[in-house]
């Protein structure tokens, strides 16, 4: 269990999910986490298990060694200007804020402290996120610590910061794409005879199993597809019809459209 004190600035959905995941994975004791929010009434659950809950960002930073920014993009300049005077060389600053670069953060704080940018997705709430990480001014020990931290919340990928927008689309927006596929699967399941609850269970578990196959065996998706597509079988008939209707093409176009939007 880690002994570095962590301040999470921003007690919204993402900030609270990070706190809960780190506690549940026993990465850190609740008493070593501070989390801030203007209206703290939504954080009573965390407070009840020992997390330090408050609205004073400066105090939280002063009492910590690791600072995680989990705020809205429009808030980051104001918050960084507020906490910059109390940021010291021993601090690690981690941003999970969409669209704000490491250089932009450095420009505001004007200090050469270790900076990390991380892009998790909503599955962080159940410790199944994919979190893409890039950094600036960091040591090997800093990198190992942050990698361990996010590894307790799912899997990680170390990327060049120039790919962070792409990571947002593939890893964060991608959750919505996967959910839309599952929803369509459920609708199809109902049409061929299942009730909604059973169709939902079968569709979700099938997608989970397919993903685990790739993560465990490190095979290419087509290798797994080949295992279930027999000559003149129902699987290949369904796949071919989906492709005729533009399944892969529409998904790729959607990913590119999201990427173009985030970069505009």
Residue frames relative to the residue before (quaternion, step in Angstrom):
aa qw qx qy qz dx dy dz
X 1.0000 0.0000 0.0000 0.0000 0.00 0.00 0.00
X 0.4551 -0.7157 0.4705 0.2433 3.56 -0.91 1.01
X 0.2936 -0.7718 0.5401 0.1624 3.58 -1.13 0.62
X 0.4697 0.6513 -0.4625 0.3759 3.60 1.23 -0.04
X 0.3729 -0.7170 0.5400 0.2348 3.58 -0.92 0.87
X 0.2014 -0.7971 0.5655 0.0652 3.55 -0.94 1.00
X 0.1364 -0.7489 0.6428 0.0862 3.56 -1.03 0.89
X 0.1272 -0.7660 0.6268 0.0638 3.57 -0.81 1.03
X 0.1710 -0.7910 0.5835 0.0674 3.54 -0.48 1.25
X 0.7392 0.2924 -0.2564 0.5498 3.53 -0.26 1.30
X 0.0432 -0.8440 0.5342 -0.0190 3.56 -0.21 1.27
X 0.2883 0.7516 -0.5338 0.2589 3.55 0.96 0.88
X 0.8122 -0.2604 0.1792 0.4903 3.58 -1.25 -0.40
X 0.7029 0.4647 -0.2761 0.4623 3.58 0.87 -0.97
X 0.6624 0.5180 -0.3098 0.4438 3.58 0.87 -0.91
X 0.6867 0.4640 -0.2875 0.4801 3.58 0.90 -0.89
X 0.6205 0.5392 -0.3459 0.4524 3.60 1.05 -0.69
X 0.6295 0.5214 -0.3303 0.4720 3.59 1.02 -0.78
X 0.6582 0.5103 -0.3073 0.4603 3.58 0.89 -0.95
X 0.6827 0.4910 -0.2898 0.4570 3.58 0.84 -0.97
X 0.6638 0.5157 -0.3063 0.4468 3.57 0.96 -0.86
X 0.6661 0.4996 -0.3021 0.4642 3.57 0.96 -0.84
X 0.6549 0.4949 -0.3095 0.4800 3.57 1.07 -0.70
X 0.6826 0.5022 -0.2906 0.4443 3.57 0.85 -0.97
X 0.6933 0.4536 -0.2720 0.4895 3.58 1.10 -0.68
X 0.4004 -0.7415 0.4400 0.3103 3.57 1.39 -0.05
X 0.2741 0.7517 -0.5377 0.2657 3.56 1.09 0.74
X 0.8016 0.0036 0.0605 0.5948 3.55 1.06 -0.81
X 0.4951 -0.6404 0.4985 0.3103 3.56 -1.17 0.59
X 0.6068 -0.5852 0.3843 0.3763 3.64 -1.00 0.71
X 0.6437 0.5632 -0.3188 0.4085 3.58 1.01 -0.82
X 0.6733 0.4904 -0.2904 0.4711 3.59 1.24 -0.37
X 0.6365 0.4954 -0.3249 0.4938 3.57 1.31 0.10
X 0.0873 -0.7378 0.6660 0.0663 3.54 -1.11 0.85
X 0.0309 -0.7929 0.6085 0.0055 3.57 -0.99 0.80
X 0.1698 -0.8224 0.5404 0.0526 3.55 -0.85 0.99
X 0.1058 0.7539 -0.6428 0.0845 3.50 -1.25 0.68
X 0.5752 -0.5958 0.4173 0.3742 3.58 -1.03 0.69
X 0.7740 0.1854 -0.1004 0.5971 3.57 0.89 -0.95
X 0.1861 -0.8553 0.4788 0.0678 3.57 -0.14 1.30
X 0.4340 0.7279 -0.4589 0.2668 3.62 1.21 -0.07
X 0.6483 0.5178 -0.3255 0.4536 3.61 1.16 -0.48
X 0.6706 0.5067 -0.2859 0.4603 3.59 1.29 -0.17
X 0.3285 0.7807 -0.4854 0.2168 3.60 1.25 0.24
X 0.5980 0.5740 -0.3600 0.4281 3.59 1.11 -0.62
X 0.6705 0.4741 -0.2886 0.4923 3.56 0.97 -0.85
X 0.6342 0.5364 -0.3301 0.4485 3.56 0.99 -0.84
X 0.6560 0.5462 -0.3113 0.4177 3.57 1.01 -0.81
X 0.7206 0.3937 -0.2556 0.5104 3.61 1.18 -0.40
X 0.7226 -0.4969 0.2307 0.4216 3.57 1.24 0.35
X 0.4724 0.6553 -0.4579 0.3711 3.59 1.26 0.00
X 0.4244 -0.6898 0.5279 0.2558 3.56 -1.06 0.81
X 0.0639 -0.8201 0.5680 -0.0275 3.56 -0.39 1.27
X 0.2348 0.7741 -0.5635 0.1678 3.58 -0.93 0.88
X 0.4694 -0.6716 0.5002 0.2801 3.54 -1.33 -0.13
X 0.5785 0.5967 -0.3582 0.4255 3.58 1.31 0.02
X 0.2818 -0.7955 0.5170 0.1435 3.58 -0.18 1.29
X 0.6577 0.5298 -0.3197 0.4296 3.58 0.89 -0.90
X 0.6575 0.5026 -0.3071 0.4699 3.58 0.92 -0.88
X 0.6442 0.5289 -0.3221 0.4489 3.59 0.96 -0.87
X 0.6644 0.4967 -0.3002 0.4709 3.59 0.97 -0.87
X 0.6528 0.5337 -0.3148 0.4358 3.58 0.93 -0.88
X 0.7275 0.4252 -0.2321 0.4858 3.56 1.09 -0.69
X 0.6882 0.4773 -0.2635 0.4788 3.59 1.27 0.07
X 0.3478 -0.6976 0.5764 0.2452 3.50 -1.40 0.09
X 0.7405 0.2655 -0.1530 0.5982 3.55 1.27 -0.49
X 0.0893 -0.7936 0.6014 0.0243 3.58 -0.84 1.01
X 0.1037 -0.7843 0.6111 0.0272 3.56 -0.75 1.11
X 0.2198 -0.7754 0.5825 0.1058 3.56 -0.69 1.13
X 0.0586 0.7983 -0.5917 0.0955 3.58 -0.49 1.24
X 0.3596 0.7369 -0.4723 0.3235 3.53 0.85 1.08
X 0.6374 -0.5032 0.4021 0.4229 3.56 -1.34 -0.02
X 0.6375 -0.5571 0.3609 0.3912 3.63 -1.07 0.63
X 0.6794 0.5025 -0.3121 0.4342 3.62 0.93 -0.79
X 0.6539 0.5243 -0.3088 0.4495 3.59 1.25 -0.31
X 0.5558 0.6931 -0.3848 0.2500 3.57 1.11 -0.62
X 0.6353 0.5231 -0.3580 0.4411 3.63 0.91 -0.73
X 0.6623 0.5092 -0.3032 0.4583 3.58 0.88 -0.92
X 0.6892 0.4798 -0.2869 0.4610 3.58 0.88 -0.93
X 0.6535 0.5086 -0.3205 0.4600 3.59 0.93 -0.83
X 0.6434 0.5087 -0.3230 0.4722 3.58 0.99 -0.77
X 0.6425 0.5388 -0.3110 0.4473 3.56 1.10 -0.75
X 0.7843 0.3518 -0.1830 0.4770 3.59 0.83 -0.98
X 0.4536 0.7295 -0.4307 0.2766 3.60 1.21 -0.37
X 0.6633 0.5219 -0.3384 0.4161 3.65 0.82 -0.81
X 0.7472 0.3791 -0.2259 0.4969 3.63 1.09 -0.56
X 0.4785 0.6328 -0.4592 0.3997 3.60 1.25 0.18
X 0.1003 -0.8112 0.5760 0.0081 3.57 -0.77 1.08
X 0.7237 -0.4599 0.3031 0.4158 3.56 -1.31 0.22
X 0.6562 0.5217 -0.3204 0.4411 3.61 1.15 -0.52
X 0.5720 0.6169 -0.3781 0.3864 3.59 1.23 -0.22
X 0.1988 -0.6854 0.6796 0.1698 3.51 -1.36 0.53
X 0.1385 -0.7919 0.5907 0.0694 3.58 -0.83 0.95
X 0.0505 -0.8045 0.5906 -0.0377 3.56 -0.64 1.20
X 0.1188 -0.7950 0.5924 0.0537 3.57 -0.75 1.03
X 0.0981 -0.7606 0.6378 0.0710 3.56 -0.99 0.88
X 0.3809 0.7356 -0.4577 0.3230 3.54 1.27 0.60
X 0.4387 -0.7167 0.4828 0.2465 3.57 -0.79 1.02
X 0.8713 0.2107 -0.1327 0.4230 3.53 -1.11 0.81
X 0.6328 0.4966 -0.3499 0.4802 3.61 1.21 0.18
X 0.3220 -0.7982 0.4827 0.1619 3.57 -0.48 1.22
X 0.6473 -0.5039 0.4095 0.3993 3.53 -1.33 0.30
X 0.6465 0.5177 -0.3222 0.4585 3.60 0.97 -0.80
X 0.6304 0.5266 -0.3330 0.4631 3.58 1.04 -0.74
X 0.6462 0.5042 -0.3165 0.4776 3.58 1.02 -0.79
X 0.6464 0.5310 -0.3119 0.4505 3.55 0.94 -0.93
X 0.6382 0.5459 -0.3206 0.4380 3.58 0.98 -0.86
X 0.6812 0.4843 -0.2869 0.4680 3.58 0.99 -0.82
X 0.7601 0.3967 -0.2309 0.4601 3.60 0.74 -1.01
X 0.1859 -0.8353 0.4963 0.1464 3.59 1.24 -0.53
X 0.5978 0.5008 -0.3908 0.4890 3.55 0.96 0.93
X 0.3896 -0.7284 0.5166 0.2255 3.58 -1.02 0.80
X 0.2365 0.7516 -0.5761 0.2174 3.56 0.53 1.18
X 0.6377 -0.5337 0.3726 0.4120 3.61 -1.17 0.43
X 0.0828 -0.8058 0.5864 0.0001 3.56 -0.78 1.09
X 0.0472 -0.7788 0.6253 0.0138 3.53 -1.03 0.87
X 0.1373 -0.7379 0.6531 0.1005 3.50 -1.23 0.63
X 0.0185 -0.8133 0.5802 -0.0397 3.57 -0.74 1.07
X 0.1321 -0.7858 0.6007 0.0648 3.55 -1.04 0.80
X 0.0382 -0.7964 0.6035 -0.0024 3.60 -0.19 1.25
X 0.3153 -0.7059 0.5654 0.2873 3.58 -1.26 -0.24
X 0.7491 -0.4489 0.2481 0.4192 3.58 -1.26 0.17
X 0.5581 0.6011 -0.3977 0.4111 3.61 1.21 -0.28
X 0.4176 0.6932 -0.4695 0.3531 3.57 1.30 0.04
X 0.5720 0.6157 -0.3657 0.3999 3.58 1.19 -0.57
X 0.7631 0.2639 -0.1704 0.5648 3.60 1.20 -0.49
X 0.5360 -0.6705 0.3644 0.3611 3.56 1.28 0.57
X 0.5694 0.5711 -0.3877 0.4464 3.56 1.09 0.83
X 0.3089 0.7691 -0.5031 0.2450 3.56 1.13 0.63
X 0.2348 -0.6370 0.6787 0.2803 3.48 -1.43 0.04
X 0.0719 -0.8127 0.5783 -0.0018 3.58 -0.61 1.14
X 0.2036 -0.7703 0.5966 0.0966 3.55 -0.72 1.13
X 0.1219 -0.8294 0.5451 -0.0123 3.57 -0.83 1.07
X 0.0406 0.7470 -0.6636 0.0052 3.54 -1.14 0.79
X 0.1635 -0.8280 0.5355 0.0300 3.60 -1.15 0.51
X 0.1350 -0.7585 0.6333 0.0726 3.53 -1.42 0.27
X 0.8411 0.0994 -0.1123 0.5197 3.60 -0.96 0.92
X 0.4840 0.6943 -0.4197 0.3280 3.60 1.01 0.63
X 0.3831 -0.6968 0.5621 0.2274 3.54 -1.24 0.61
X 0.6829 -0.4587 0.3574 0.4422 3.56 -1.29 0.13
X 0.6464 0.5165 -0.3181 0.4628 3.59 1.00 -0.78
X 0.6188 0.5346 -0.3360 0.4674 3.58 1.03 -0.80
X 0.6738 0.5084 -0.2944 0.4481 3.55 0.88 -1.00
X 0.6575 0.5135 -0.3152 0.4524 3.58 0.93 -0.88
X 0.6451 0.5302 -0.3241 0.4446 3.56 0.98 -0.85
X 0.7006 0.4652 -0.2783 0.4640 3.59 0.79 -1.01
X 0.6283 0.5245 -0.3386 0.4642 3.58 1.05 -0.69
X 0.6397 0.5039 -0.3238 0.4817 3.59 1.01 -0.77
X 0.6225 0.5598 -0.3411 0.4276 3.56 0.95 -0.87
X 0.7611 0.3763 -0.2186 0.4809 3.57 0.68 -1.05
X 0.5582 0.5802 -0.3984 0.4393 3.61 1.18 -0.35
X 0.6268 0.5209 -0.3295 0.4767 3.57 1.22 -0.43
X 0.7011 0.4215 -0.2545 0.5158 3.56 1.30 -0.13
X 0.7717 -0.2118 0.1277 0.5859 3.57 1.30 0.26
X 0.6624 -0.4494 0.3707 0.4710 3.56 -1.02 -0.79
X 0.2636 -0.7744 0.5587 0.1369 3.56 -1.23 0.49
X 0.0944 -0.7457 0.6535 0.0896 3.53 -1.34 0.40
X 0.2729 -0.7526 0.5798 0.1515 3.57 -0.86 1.01
X 0.0210 0.8323 -0.5480 0.0815 3.58 -0.56 1.16
X 0.5551 -0.5336 0.5013 0.3949 3.54 -1.34 0.23
X 0.5658 -0.6339 0.3951 0.3492 3.57 -0.93 0.82
X 0.5826 0.5946 -0.3831 0.4003 3.60 1.09 -0.58
X 0.6763 0.4743 -0.2894 0.4836 3.60 1.25 -0.35
X 0.4115 0.7507 -0.4558 0.2438 3.61 1.24 0.01
X 0.6193 0.5202 -0.3526 0.4706 3.61 1.04 -0.64
X 0.6455 0.5066 -0.3142 0.4774 3.55 1.02 -0.83
X 0.6323 0.5272 -0.3277 0.4635 3.59 1.05 -0.76
X 0.6110 0.5514 -0.3429 0.4529 3.57 1.07 -0.74
X 0.6821 0.4838 -0.2866 0.4674 3.56 0.91 -0.91
X 0.7409 0.4340 -0.2470 0.4490 3.56 0.73 -1.06
X 0.7886 0.3637 -0.1763 0.4634 3.57 0.90 -0.92
X 0.7454 0.3691 -0.2146 0.5119 3.59 1.04 -0.71
X 0.6815 0.4214 -0.2696 0.5342 3.60 0.80 -0.98
X 0.5817 0.6287 -0.3533 0.3762 3.55 1.13 -0.72
X 0.5601 0.5873 -0.3911 0.4340 3.58 1.16 -0.51
X 0.6642 0.4976 -0.3007 0.4699 3.57 0.96 -0.88
X 0.6271 0.5294 -0.3431 0.4569 3.59 1.02 -0.76
X 0.6619 0.5007 -0.3060 0.4665 3.57 0.95 -0.90
X 0.6403 0.5250 -0.3207 0.4600 3.58 1.03 -0.81
X 0.6464 0.5120 -0.3293 0.4600 3.58 1.00 -0.76
X 0.6163 0.5255 -0.3415 0.4768 3.59 1.08 -0.71
X 0.6631 0.5008 -0.3088 0.4628 3.58 0.90 -0.92
X 0.6393 0.5254 -0.3334 0.4517 3.58 0.96 -0.83
X 0.6536 0.4993 -0.3161 0.4728 3.59 0.94 -0.84
X 0.6196 0.5445 -0.3334 0.4565 3.57 1.06 -0.78
X 0.6411 0.5203 -0.3140 0.4688 3.57 1.00 -0.86
X 0.6556 0.5152 -0.3136 0.4543 3.57 0.92 -0.91
X 0.6516 0.4989 -0.3097 0.4802 3.55 1.03 -0.80
X 0.6344 0.5441 -0.3221 0.4447 3.56 1.03 -0.80
X 0.6407 0.5113 -0.3222 0.4736 3.57 1.03 -0.78
X 0.6524 0.5304 -0.3201 0.4366 3.57 0.98 -0.86
X 0.7418 0.3815 -0.2420 0.4956 3.61 1.04 -0.64
X 0.8065 -0.3944 0.1290 0.4212 3.58 1.18 0.49
X 0.6173 0.5638 -0.3645 0.4101 3.63 1.15 -0.26
X 0.4658 -0.6005 0.5447 0.3547 3.55 -1.24 0.39
X 0.6986 -0.5172 0.3008 0.3924 3.56 -1.23 0.52
X 0.6667 0.5153 -0.3152 0.4367 3.61 0.89 -0.89
X 0.6807 0.4770 -0.2932 0.4724 3.59 0.93 -0.87
X 0.6331 0.5242 -0.3266 0.4666 3.57 1.01 -0.82
X 0.6443 0.5277 -0.3142 0.4558 3.57 1.01 -0.82
X 0.6518 0.5135 -0.3074 0.4658 3.57 0.95 -0.89
X 0.6847 0.4857 -0.2911 0.4589 3.59 0.81 -0.99
X 0.6753 0.5045 -0.3010 0.4460 3.59 0.88 -0.94
X 0.6978 0.4807 -0.2818 0.4501 3.59 0.82 -0.99
X 0.6865 0.4750 -0.2940 0.4655 3.58 0.89 -0.90
X 0.6129 0.5478 -0.3494 0.4496 3.58 1.07 -0.66
X 0.6593 0.4850 -0.3049 0.4869 3.58 0.96 -0.84
X 0.6335 0.5262 -0.3292 0.4620 3.59 0.97 -0.83
X 0.6724 0.5007 -0.2931 0.4596 3.59 0.91 -0.90
X 0.6367 0.5268 -0.3241 0.4606 3.57 1.02 -0.83
X 0.6641 0.4985 -0.3043 0.4667 3.57 0.95 -0.88
X 0.6565 0.5126 -0.3124 0.4568 3.59 0.95 -0.85
X 0.5837 0.5694 -0.3693 0.4458 3.59 1.09 -0.65
X 0.6934 0.4739 -0.2796 0.4652 3.58 0.86 -0.96
X 0.6814 0.4942 -0.2898 0.4554 3.57 0.96 -0.89
X 0.7054 0.4662 -0.2595 0.4666 3.58 1.08 -0.74
X 0.7806 0.3512 -0.1709 0.4880 3.57 0.85 -0.99
X 0.2751 -0.7892 0.4966 0.2345 3.61 1.29 -0.41
X 0.3653 0.7185 -0.5029 0.3120 3.55 1.07 0.73
X 0.5362 -0.5759 0.4924 0.3719 3.56 -1.33 0.18
X 0.6176 -0.5727 0.3793 0.3831 3.62 -1.00 0.70
X 0.6478 0.5372 -0.3367 0.4224 3.59 0.96 -0.78
X 0.5960 0.5573 -0.3679 0.4459 3.60 1.12 -0.56
X 0.6775 0.4680 -0.2879 0.4890 3.56 1.02 -0.81
X 0.6045 0.5462 -0.3517 0.4610 3.58 1.10 -0.65
X 0.6424 0.5446 -0.3255 0.4299 3.57 0.96 -0.89
X 0.6300 0.5663 -0.3347 0.4128 3.59 1.10 -0.68
X 0.7780 0.3243 -0.1745 0.5090 3.59 1.14 -0.54
X 0.6262 0.5045 -0.3621 0.4714 3.59 1.23 0.19
X 0.0818 -0.8065 0.5855 -0.0027 3.56 -0.19 1.31
X 0.6458 -0.5333 0.3686 0.4033 3.61 -1.15 0.55
X 0.8499 0.0471 -0.0981 0.5156 3.56 -0.90 1.02
X 0.4346 0.7303 -0.4331 0.3004 3.58 1.22 0.41
X 0.6721 -0.5168 0.3586 0.3907 3.54 -1.35 0.19
X 0.6149 0.5649 -0.3665 0.4105 3.61 1.05 -0.62
X 0.6957 0.4610 -0.2869 0.4703 3.59 0.81 -0.95
X 0.6008 0.5531 -0.3602 0.4509 3.59 1.10 -0.65
X 0.6773 0.4853 -0.2884 0.4718 3.56 0.96 -0.88
X 0.6490 0.5217 -0.3171 0.4539 3.58 0.93 -0.90
X 0.6742 0.5012 -0.3052 0.4485 3.57 0.87 -0.93
X 0.6409 0.5132 -0.3295 0.4661 3.59 1.01 -0.77
X 0.6313 0.5226 -0.3324 0.4668 3.60 1.01 -0.78
X 0.6678 0.4906 -0.3039 0.4701 3.58 0.96 -0.84
X 0.6071 0.5432 -0.3506 0.4620 3.59 1.06 -0.72
X 0.7088 0.4391 -0.2428 0.4958 3.58 1.10 -0.73
X 0.5959 -0.6357 0.3323 0.3610 3.58 1.29 0.19
X 0.1894 0.8347 -0.5021 0.1237 3.59 1.19 0.52
X 0.7430 0.3938 -0.2392 0.4854 3.62 0.55 -1.12
X 0.6460 0.5413 -0.3183 0.4340 3.56 0.96 -0.88
X 0.6822 0.4807 -0.3015 0.4611 3.60 0.88 -0.89
X 0.6316 0.5260 -0.3392 0.4576 3.59 1.04 -0.71
X 0.6587 0.4976 -0.3079 0.4729 3.59 0.91 -0.89
X 0.6536 0.5073 -0.3134 0.4661 3.59 0.95 -0.86
X 0.6343 0.5336 -0.3250 0.4553 3.58 1.05 -0.74
X 0.6393 0.5205 -0.3152 0.4701 3.57 1.00 -0.85
X 0.6734 0.4863 -0.2922 0.4741 3.58 0.91 -0.91
X 0.6283 0.5320 -0.3351 0.4581 3.60 1.03 -0.78
X 0.6480 0.5091 -0.3131 0.4721 3.59 0.98 -0.81
X 0.6513 0.5200 -0.3070 0.4596 3.57 1.00 -0.88
X 0.6585 0.5030 -0.3086 0.4671 3.57 0.96 -0.87
X 0.6418 0.5278 -0.3175 0.4568 3.57 1.08 -0.76
X 0.6909 0.4828 -0.2930 0.4513 3.59 0.84 -0.93
X 0.7035 0.4550 -0.2649 0.4774 3.57 1.17 -0.53
X 0.5866 0.6167 -0.3610 0.3812 3.58 1.26 -0.15
